[in-house]
Amino acid sequence: MILNPGNERYAKEISAQPAAFARDGTGADFGAPVPACPEWTLGELVGTGDA
């Protein structure tokens, strides 16, 4: 697959996101409602299934 400069940055950001979720989610309440979508929990939003 040939990447243009925009795709390269996109790929770099996507690969960095799991580490950011892990770092920023430490100690989070995964049962908390998501303000913009209160029928969802934080756990459901990030896909942990720990809610």
C-alpha positions in Angstrom: 0.0 0.0 0.0 1.3 3.4 -0.9 0.8 6.1 1.7 0.7 9.8 1.0 2.0 12.2 3.7 -1.4 12.6 5.2 -1.9 8.8 5.5 1.5 8.4 7.2 0.5 10.9 9.9 -2.9 9.2 10.3 -1.2 5.8 10.7 1.2 7.2 13.3 -1.6 8.7 15.3 -3.7 5.5 15.2 -0.8 3.4 16.4 -0.2 5.9 19.3 -3.8 5.9 20.5 -3.9 2.5 22.4 -1.0 3.7 24.7 -2.8 7.0 25.3 -6.1 5.2 26.3 -4.1 2.9 28.6 -2.3 5.8 30.2 -5.2 8.2 30.5 -7.7 5.5 31.6 -5.8 4.4 34.6 -8.1 4.7 37.6 -11.0 5.8 35.5 -14.6 4.8 36.4 -15.5 2.6 33.5 -19.1 2.5 34.8 -19.5 6.3 34.5 -22.0 7.6 31.9 -20.6 9.4 28.8 -21.9 13.0 29.0 -22.6 13.3 25.3 -24.3 9.9 25.2 -25.5 9.1 28.7 -27.0 5.7 27.8 -23.4 4.5 27.2 -20.7 4.0 29.9 -17.1 4.9 29.6 -16.3 1.1 29.4 -18.7 0.6 26.5 -17.2 3.6 24.7 -13.6 2.4 24.9 -14.6 -1.2 24.3 -13.2 -2.7 27.5 -16.3 -4.6 28.5 -15.4 -4.0 32.1 -18.5 -1.8 32.7 
